[in-house]
Amino acid sequence: MADKLKELFQTQVKQNIESEHEDVLQVVGFLVGSEEFAVPILSVQEIVKPIEYTRVPGTPDYVLGVFNLRGNIFPIINLRMKFGLPALKQNKDARYIVIKHNDEVAGFIIDKLTEAVRIKESDIDPTPETLHEEANLVYGIGKQKDRLITILKVEYLLKRAF
């Protein structure tokens, strides 16, 4: 009996040590429509309440224009429209999430900020094969308790098509 208990204890300690060393991805979660998305926290430069922007002609509909953030001019992209959802009037929950990757920076309008989340790499499933066109945009699907979070690839989110 003592040997069984000792073996069980050693197994539990080993699992705890392994889980402590498991890779974890820290992300910032947000809502676009009724779906929750996230981007790696290290890619987020800042999150601000919506401010005025200037429309730029000749850009796709989802590119609303540019905005001035402390002397820096960045494009502002409506993620609802980029994802094929109808545009809505911004409410009190809307935010601009400013994302940076290498030298590319842009602001994205999100419907609502949710929370910063730590997701174990083992809890992130690869992009489903049924998503052909969107496969480059999606890093994976994170499982967090009772919800699924679509984790976006920042480099493809910032890829300019305008």
MARBA-3410 file (N, C-alpha, C, O; in Angstrom, 1 decimal):
162
0.8,-1.2,0.0,0.0,0.0,0.0,0.9,1.3,0.0,0.6,2.2,-0.7 ~ 1.9,1.2,0.8,2.8,2.4,0.9,3.5,2.6,-0.4,3.7,3.8,-0.9 ~ 3.9,1.5,-1.1,4.6,1.6,-2.4,3.6,2.2,-3.4,4.0,3.1,-4.2 ~ 2.3,1.9,-3.4,1.3,2.4,-4.3,1.2,3.9,-4.1,1.1,4.7,-5.0 ~ 1.1,4.3,-2.8,1.0,5.7,-2.5,2.2,6.5,-2.9,2.0,7.6,-3.4
3.4,5.9,-2.7,4.6,6.6,-3.1,4.7,6.8,-4.6,5.0,7.8,-5.1 ~ 4.3,5.7,-5.3,4.2,5.8,-6.8,3.3,6.8,-7.3,3.6,7.6,-8.2 ~ 2.1,6.9,-6.7,1.1,7.9,-7.1,1.6,9.3,-6.8,1.4,10.2,-7.6 ~ 2.2,9.5,-5.7,2.8,10.8,-5.3,3.8,11.2,-6.3,3.8,12.4,-6.8 ~ 4.7,10.3,-6.7,5.8,10.6,-7.6,5.2,11.0,-9.0,5.7,11.9,-9.7
4.2,10.3,-9.4,3.5,10.5,-10.7,2.9,11.9,-10.7,3.1,12.7,-11.6 ~ 2.3,12.3,-9.6,1.6,13.6,-9.4,2.7,14.7,-9.5,2.5,15.7,-10.1 ~ 3.8,14.6,-8.8,4.9,15.5,-8.7,5.4,15.7,-10.1,5.7,16.8,-10.6 ~ 5.7,14.6,-10.8,6.2,14.6,-12.2,5.3,15.4,-13.1,5.7,16.2,-13.9 ~ 3.9,15.2,-13.0,3.0,15.9,-13.9,3.0,17.4,-13.6,2.9,18.2,-14.5
3.1,17.7,-12.3,3.1,19.1,-11.9,4.4,19.8,-12.5,4.3,21.0,-13.0 ~ 5.5,19.2,-12.4,6.7,19.7,-13.0,6.6,19.9,-14.5,7.0,20.9,-15.0 ~ 6.1,18.9,-15.2,5.9,19.0,-16.6,5.0,20.1,-17.0,5.2,20.9,-17.9 ~ 3.9,20.3,-16.2,2.9,21.3,-16.6,3.5,22.7,-16.3,3.1,23.7,-17.0 ~ 4.4,22.8,-15.3,5.0,24.1,-15.1,5.9,24.5,-16.2,6.1,25.7,-16.5
6.5,23.6,-16.9,7.4,23.9,-18.0,6.8,23.9,-19.4,7.4,24.1,-20.4 ~ 5.5,23.7,-19.4,4.8,23.6,-20.7,4.7,25.1,-21.2,4.5,26.0,-20.5 ~ 4.8,25.2,-22.6,4.8,26.5,-23.2,3.4,27.1,-23.1,2.4,26.4,-23.2 ~ 3.3,28.4,-22.7,2.1,29.1,-22.6,2.1,30.3,-23.5,3.1,31.0,-23.6 ~ 1.0,30.5,-24.2,0.8,31.7,-25.0,-0.1,32.7,-24.3,-1.2,32.3,-23.9
0.4,33.9,-24.1,-0.4,34.9,-23.5,-1.0,35.8,-24.6,-0.3,36.3,-25.5 ~ -2.3,35.9,-24.5,-3.1,36.6,-25.6,-4.0,37.7,-25.0,-4.4,37.6,-23.8 ~ -4.4,38.6,-25.8,-5.4,39.6,-25.4,-6.7,39.2,-26.2,-6.6,39.2,-27.5 ~ -7.8,39.0,-25.5,-9.0,38.5,-26.1,-9.9,39.7,-26.4,-9.9,40.7,-25.7 ~ -10.7,39.6,-27.5,-11.7,40.6,-27.8,-12.8,40.0,-28.7,-12.6,39.0,-29.3
-13.9,40.7,-28.7,-15.1,40.3,-29.5,-15.2,41.1,-30.8,-15.0,42.3,-30.8 ~ -15.5,40.3,-31.8,-15.9,40.9,-33.1,-17.2,40.2,-33.5,-17.1,39.0,-33.8 ~ -18.3,40.9,-33.5,-19.6,40.2,-33.6,-19.8,39.4,-32.3,-19.6,39.9,-31.2 ~ -20.2,38.2,-32.5,-20.4,37.3,-31.4,-19.2,36.3,-31.1,-19.3,35.5,-30.3 ~ -18.2,36.5,-31.9,-17.0,35.5,-31.8,-15.9,36.2,-31.0,-15.7,37.4,-31.1
-15.2,35.3,-30.3,-14.0,35.8,-29.5,-12.7,35.5,-30.3,-12.5,34.4,-30.7 ~ -11.9,36.5,-30.4,-10.6,36.4,-31.1,-9.5,36.8,-30.1,-9.8,37.4,-29.0 ~ -8.3,36.6,-30.5,-7.2,37.0,-29.6,-5.9,37.2,-30.5,-5.8,36.6,-31.6 ~ -5.0,38.0,-30.0,-3.7,38.2,-30.6,-2.7,38.1,-29.5,-3.0,38.4,-28.3 ~ -1.5,37.7,-29.8,-0.4,37.6,-28.7,-0.2,38.9,-28.1,-0.2,40.0,-28.7
-0.1,38.9,-26.8,-0.1,40.1,-25.9,1.2,40.9,-26.3,1.1,42.2,-26.2 ~ 2.3,40.3,-26.7,3.5,41.1,-27.1,3.3,41.8,-28.4,4.1,42.7,-28.6 ~ 2.3,41.6,-29.1,2.0,42.3,-30.4,1.2,43.5,-30.2,1.1,44.3,-31.1 ~ 0.6,43.6,-29.0,-0.3,44.7,-28.7,0.5,45.9,-28.2,1.1,45.8,-27.2 ~ 0.4,47.0,-29.0,1.2,48.2,-28.6,0.3,49.0,-27.6,0.9,49.4,-26.5
-0.9,49.1,-27.8,-1.8,49.7,-26.8,-3.3,49.5,-27.3,-3.6,49.2,-28.4 ~ -4.2,49.8,-26.3,-5.6,49.8,-26.6,-6.2,51.1,-26.1,-6.0,51.5,-25.0 ~ -6.9,51.7,-27.0,-7.5,53.1,-26.7,-8.9,53.2,-27.1,-9.4,52.4,-27.9 ~ -9.6,54.1,-26.5,-11.0,54.4,-26.9,-11.0,55.0,-28.2,-10.0,55.7,-28.6 ~ -12.1,54.8,-29.0,-12.1,55.3,-30.4,-11.9,56.9,-30.4,-12.4,57.6,-29.6
-11.1,57.3,-31.4,-10.8,58.7,-31.6,-11.1,59.0,-33.1,-11.4,58.1,-33.9 ~ -11.1,60.3,-33.4,-11.4,60.7,-34.8,-10.4,60.1,-35.8,-9.2,59.9,-35.4 ~ -10.8,59.8,-37.0,-10.0,59.3,-38.0,-10.3,60.1,-39.3,-11.4,60.6,-39.4 ~ -9.4,60.0,-40.3,-9.6,60.7,-41.5,-9.7,59.6,-42.6,-8.8,58.8,-42.7 ~ -10.7,59.7,-43.4,-11.0,58.8,-44.5,-9.9,59.0,-45.6,-9.6,60.1,-45.9
-9.4,57.9,-46.1,-8.5,57.9,-47.2,-9.1,57.3,-48.4,-9.5,56.2,-48.4 ~ -9.2,58.1,-49.5,-9.8,57.5,-50.7,-9.0,56.4,-51.4,-7.8,56.4,-51.3 ~ -9.7,55.5,-52.1,-9.1,54.5,-52.8,-8.6,53.3,-52.0,-7.9,52.4,-52.5 ~ -9.1,53.2,-50.8,-8.8,52.0,-49.9,-10.0,51.1,-49.9,-11.1,51.6,-50.1 ~ -9.8,49.8,-49.5,-11.0,49.0,-49.4,-12.0,49.5,-48.3,-11.5,50.3,-47.4
-13.2,49.1,-48.3,-14.2,49.6,-47.4,-13.8,49.3,-45.9,-14.2,50.1,-45.1 ~ -13.2,48.2,-45.6,-12.8,47.9,-44.3,-11.7,48.8,-43.7,-11.5,48.8,-42.5 ~ -11.0,49.5,-44.6,-9.9,50.4,-44.1,-10.7,51.8,-44.0,-10.9,52.4,-45.0 ~ -10.9,52.1,-42.8,-11.7,53.4,-42.5,-10.9,54.6,-42.8,-11.5,55.7,-43.1 ~ -9.6,54.5,-42.7,-8.7,55.7,-42.9,-7.5,55.6,-42.1,-7.0,54.6,-41.8
-7.1,56.8,-41.6,-5.9,56.9,-40.7,-6.3,57.7,-39.5,-7.2,58.5,-39.5 ~ -5.6,57.4,-38.4,-5.8,58.2,-37.2,-4.4,58.6,-36.6,-3.4,58.0,-36.8 ~ -4.5,59.7,-35.8,-3.3,60.2,-35.2,-3.2,59.8,-33.7,-4.1,60.2,-32.9 ~ -2.2,59.1,-33.4,-2.0,58.6,-32.0,-0.7,59.2,-31.5,0.4,58.6,-31.8 ~ -0.8,60.2,-30.7,0.4,60.9,-30.2,1.5,61.2,-31.2,2.7,60.9,-31.0
1.0,61.8,-32.3,1.9,62.2,-33.4,2.3,61.2,-34.4,3.0,61.5,-35.4 ~ 1.8,59.9,-34.2,2.1,58.9,-35.2,0.8,58.6,-36.0,-0.3,58.5,-35.4 ~ 0.9,58.5,-37.3,-0.3,58.2,-38.1,-0.3,56.7,-38.4,0.6,56.2,-39.0 ~ -1.5,56.1,-38.1,-1.7,54.7,-38.4,-3.0,54.4,-39.2,-3.9,55.2,-39.0 ~ -3.0,53.4,-40.0,-4.3,53.0,-40.6,-5.2,52.5,-39.6,-4.8,51.8,-38.6
-6.5,52.7,-39.8,-7.5,52.1,-38.9,-8.4,51.2,-39.7,-9.0,51.6,-40.7 ~ -8.5,49.9,-39.2,-9.2,48.9,-40.0,-10.4,48.4,-39.1,-10.2,48.1,-37.9 ~ -11.5,48.3,-39.7,-12.7,47.8,-39.1,-12.7,46.2,-39.2,-13.0,45.7,-40.3 ~ -12.5,45.5,-38.1,-12.4,44.1,-38.2,-13.7,43.4,-38.5,-13.8,42.4,-39.2 ~ -14.8,44.1,-38.1,-16.1,43.5,-38.5,-16.2,43.4,-40.0,-16.6,42.4,-40.6
-15.9,44.5,-40.7,-16.0,44.6,-42.2,-14.9,43.7,-42.8,-15.2,43.0,-43.8 ~ -13.7,43.6,-42.3,-12.7,42.7,-42.8,-13.1,41.3,-42.7,-12.8,40.5,-43.6 ~ -13.9,40.9,-41.7,-14.3,39.6,-41.5,-15.7,39.3,-42.2,-16.2,38.2,-42.0 ~ -16.2,40.3,-43.0,-17.4,40.1,-43.7,-18.7,40.3,-42.9,-19.7,39.9,-43.4 ~ -18.6,40.9,-41.8,-19.8,41.3,-41.0,-20.2,42.7,-41.3,-19.4,43.5,-41.7
-21.5,43.0,-41.1,-21.9,44.4,-41.4,-21.4,45.3,-40.4,-21.2,45.0,-39.2 ~ -21.1,46.5,-40.9,-20.6,47.6,-40.0,-21.7,48.0,-39.0,-22.9,48.1,-39.4 ~ -21.3,48.3,-37.8,-22.3,48.8,-36.8,-21.8,50.1,-36.2,-20.6,50.4,-36.3 ~ -22.7,50.9,-35.7,-22.3,52.1,-35.1,-21.5,51.8,-33.8,-21.9,50.9,-33.1 ~ -20.4,52.4,-33.6,-19.6,52.1,-32.4,-20.3,52.5,-31.1,-20.9,53.6,-31.0
-20.2,51.6,-30.2,-20.9,51.9,-28.9,-19.8,52.1,-27.8,-18.6,52.2,-28.2 ~ -20.2,52.2,-26.6,-19.2,52.5,-25.5,-18.2,51.4,-25.3,-17.1,51.7,-24.7 ~ -18.4,50.2,-25.7,-17.5,49.1,-25.5,-16.4,49.0,-26.6,-15.4,48.3,-26.5 ~ -16.6,49.7,-27.8,-15.7,49.6,-28.9,-14.3,50.2,-28.5,-14.2,51.1,-27.7 ~ -13.3,49.6,-29.0,-11.9,50.0,-28.8,-11.1,49.9,-30.0,-11.4,49.2,-31.0
-10.0,50.7,-30.1,-9.0,50.5,-31.1,-7.9,49.7,-30.4,-7.3,50.1,-29.4 ~ -7.5,48.6,-31.0,-6.4,47.8,-30.5,-5.3,48.1,-31.5,-5.4,47.7,-32.7 ~ -4.2,48.7,-31.1,-3.1,49.0,-31.9,-2.1,47.8,-31.9,-1.5,47.5,-30.8 ~ -1.8,47.2,-33.0,-1.0,46.0,-33.1,0.2,46.3,-33.9,0.2,47.0,-34.9 ~ 1.3,45.8,-33.4,2.6,46.0,-34.1,3.3,44.7,-34.3,3.3,43.8,-33.5
3.9,44.5,-35.5,4.7,43.4,-35.9,5.8,43.9,-36.8,5.6,44.4,-37.8 ~ 7.0,43.7,-36.3,8.2,44.2,-37.0,8.0,45.7,-37.2,7.8,46.4,-36.1 ~ 8.0,46.3,-38.4,7.8,47.7,-38.6,6.4,48.1,-38.9,6.1,49.2,-39.1 ~ 5.5,47.1,-39.0,4.1,47.3,-39.4,3.3,47.6,-38.2,3.4,46.9,-37.2 ~ 2.5,48.7,-38.2,1.6,49.0,-37.1,0.3,49.5,-37.7,0.2,50.2,-38.7
-0.8,49.0,-37.1,-2.2,49.4,-37.5,-3.1,49.4,-36.3,-2.9,48.6,-35.4 ~ -4.2,50.1,-36.4,-5.2,50.1,-35.4,-6.4,49.3,-35.9,-6.7,49.4,-37.1 ~ -7.0,48.5,-35.1,-8.2,47.7,-35.5,-9.3,48.0,-34.6,-9.2,48.0,-33.3 ~ -10.5,48.3,-35.1,-11.7,48.5,-34.3,-12.3,47.1,-33.9,-12.6,46.3,-34.8 ~ -12.4,47.0,-32.6,-13.0,45.8,-32.1,-14.3,46.1,-31.4,-14.4,47.3,-30.9
-15.2,45.2,-31.2,-16.5,45.5,-30.6,-16.4,45.6,-29.1,-17.0,46.4,-28.5 ~ -15.5,44.7,-28.5,-15.4,44.7,-27.1,-14.1,44.0,-26.7,-13.8,42.9,-27.2 ~ -13.4,44.6,-25.7,-12.2,43.9,-25.1,-12.7,42.9,-24.1,-13.7,43.2,-23.3 ~ -12.2,41.7,-24.1,-12.6,40.7,-23.1,-11.5,40.6,-22.0,-11.7,41.3,-20.9 ~ -10.4,39.9,-22.2,-9.4,39.8,-21.1,-8.1,39.2,-21.7,-8.1,38.7,-22.8
-7.1,39.4,-20.9,-5.8,38.8,-21.2,-5.9,37.3,-20.7,-6.4,37.1,-19.6 ~ -5.5,36.4,-21.5,-5.6,35.0,-21.2,-4.3,34.3,-21.4,-3.5,34.6,-22.3 ~ -4.0,33.3,-20.6,-2.9,32.4,-20.7,-3.4,31.1,-21.2,-4.2,30.5,-20.5 ~ -2.9,30.7,-22.4,-3.4,29.4,-23.0,-2.2,28.5,-23.2,-1.2,28.9,-23.8 ~ -2.3,27.3,-22.7,-1.2,26.3,-22.9,-1.2,25.9,-24.4,-2.2,25.8,-25.0
0.0,25.8,-24.9,0.2,25.4,-26.3,-0.6,24.1,-26.6,-1.1,23.9,-27.7 ~ -0.7,23.2,-25.6,-1.4,21.9,-25.8,-2.9,22.1,-25.9,-3.6,21.2,-26.3 ~ -3.4,23.3,-25.5,-4.8,23.6,-25.5,-5.1,24.4,-26.8,-6.2,24.9,-26.9 ~ -4.2,24.5,-27.7,-4.4,25.2,-29.0,-4.4,24.2,-30.1,-3.4,23.6,-30.4 ~ -5.6,24.1,-30.8,-5.7,23.2,-31.9,-5.3,23.9,-33.2,-5.5,25.1,-33.3
-4.8,23.2,-34.2,-4.4,23.9,-35.4,-5.7,24.3,-36.1,-6.8,23.9,-35.8 ~ -5.5,25.1,-37.1,-6.6,25.6,-37.9,-7.3,24.5,-38.6,-6.7,23.6,-39.2 ~ -8.6,24.4,-38.5,-9.4,23.3,-39.2,-9.1,23.4,-40.7,-9.0,24.5,-41.3 ~ -9.0,22.2,-41.3,-8.7,22.1,-42.8,-9.8,22.7,-43.6,-9.6,23.1,-44.8 ~ -11.0,22.9,-43.1,-12.1,23.4,-43.8,-12.0,24.9,-44.1,-12.7,25.5,-44.9
-11.1,25.6,-43.4,-10.8,27.0,-43.5,-9.7,27.2,-44.5,-8.5,27.2,-44.1 ~ -10.0,27.3,-45.8,-8.9,27.4,-46.8,-8.4,28.9,-46.9,-7.2,29.1,-46.6 ~ -9.2,29.8,-47.2,-8.8,31.2,-47.4,-8.3,31.8,-46.1,-7.4,32.6,-46.0 ~ -9.0,31.5,-45.0,-8.7,32.1,-43.7,-7.5,31.4,-43.0,-7.1,31.9,-41.9 ~ -7.0,30.3,-43.5,-6.0,29.5,-42.8,-4.8,30.3,-42.5,-4.2,30.1,-41.5
-4.4,31.2,-43.4,-3.2,32.0,-43.1,-3.4,33.0,-42.0,-2.5,33.4,-41.3 ~ -4.7,33.5,-41.8,-5.0,34.5,-40.8,-5.1,33.9,-39.4,-4.8,34.5,-38.4 ~ -5.4,32.6,-39.3,-5.7,31.9,-38.0,-4.5,31.1,-37.6,-4.0,30.2,-38.3 ~ -4.0,31.4,-36.4,-2.9,30.6,-35.8,-3.4,29.3,-35.2,-2.8,28.3,-35.4 ~ -4.5,29.4,-34.6,-5.1,28.2,-34.0,-6.4,28.5,-33.2,-6.7,29.7,-33.0
-7.0,27.5,-32.7,-8.2,27.6,-31.9,-7.8,27.3,-30.4,-7.5,26.1,-30.2 ~ -7.9,28.2,-29.5,-7.5,28.0,-28.2,-8.7,27.6,-27.4,-9.8,28.1,-27.5 ~ -8.6,26.5,-26.5,-9.6,26.1,-25.7,-9.4,26.6,-24.3,-8.3,26.3,-23.7 ~ -10.3,27.4,-23.8,-10.2,28.0,-22.5,-11.5,27.7,-21.7,-12.5,28.3,-21.9 ~ -11.4,26.7,-20.8,-12.6,26.3,-20.0,-13.7,26.0,-20.9,-13.7,25.0,-21.6
-14.8,26.8,-20.9,-16.0,26.4,-21.7,-16.1,27.2,-22.9,-17.2,27.3,-23.5 ~ -15.0,27.9,-23.4,-15.1,28.7,-24.6,-14.0,28.4,-25.6,-12.9,27.9,-25.2 ~ -14.2,28.8,-26.8,-13.2,28.7,-27.9,-12.7,30.1,-28.3,-13.6,31.0,-28.4 ~ -11.4,30.3,-28.5,-10.9,31.6,-28.8,-10.1,31.4,-30.1,-9.1,30.6,-30.1 ~ -10.4,32.1,-31.2,-9.7,32.1,-32.4,-8.5,33.0,-32.3,-8.6,34.2,-32.1
-7.3,32.4,-32.3,-6.1,33.2,-32.2,-5.6,33.5,-33.6,-5.3,32.7,-34.4 ~ -5.4,34.8,-33.8,-5.0,35.4,-35.1,-3.5,35.5,-35.2,-2.8,35.8,-34.3 ~ -3.1,35.3,-36.5,-1.6,35.6,-36.8,-1.5,37.1,-37.1,-2.1,37.6,-38.0 ~ -0.7,37.7,-36.3,-0.5,39.2,-36.4,0.0,39.6,-37.8,-0.4,40.6,-38.4 ~ 1.0,38.8,-38.2,1.7,39.2,-39.5,0.7,39.2,-40.7,0.9,40.0,-41.6
-0.3,38.3,-40.7,-1.3,38.3,-41.7,-2.4,39.3,-41.5,-3.0,39.8,-42.4 ~ -2.7,39.6,-40.3,-3.7,40.6,-39.9,-3.2,42.0,-40.4,-3.9,42.8,-40.9 ~ -1.8,42.2,-40.3,-1.2,43.5,-40.7,-0.9,43.5,-42.2,-0.5,44.6,-42.7 ~ -1.0,42.4,-42.9,-0.6,42.3,-44.3,-1.5,43.3,-45.1,-2.8,43.2,-45.1 ~ -0.9,44.2,-45.8,-1.7,45.2,-46.5,-2.1,44.8,-47.9,-1.4,44.2,-48.7
-3.4,44.9,-48.1,-4.0,44.6,-49.4,-4.5,46.0,-50.0,-5.4,45.9,-50.9 ~ -4.0,47.1,-49.6,-4.4,48.4,-50.1,-3.2,49.3,-50.4,-3.3,50.4,-50.8
END
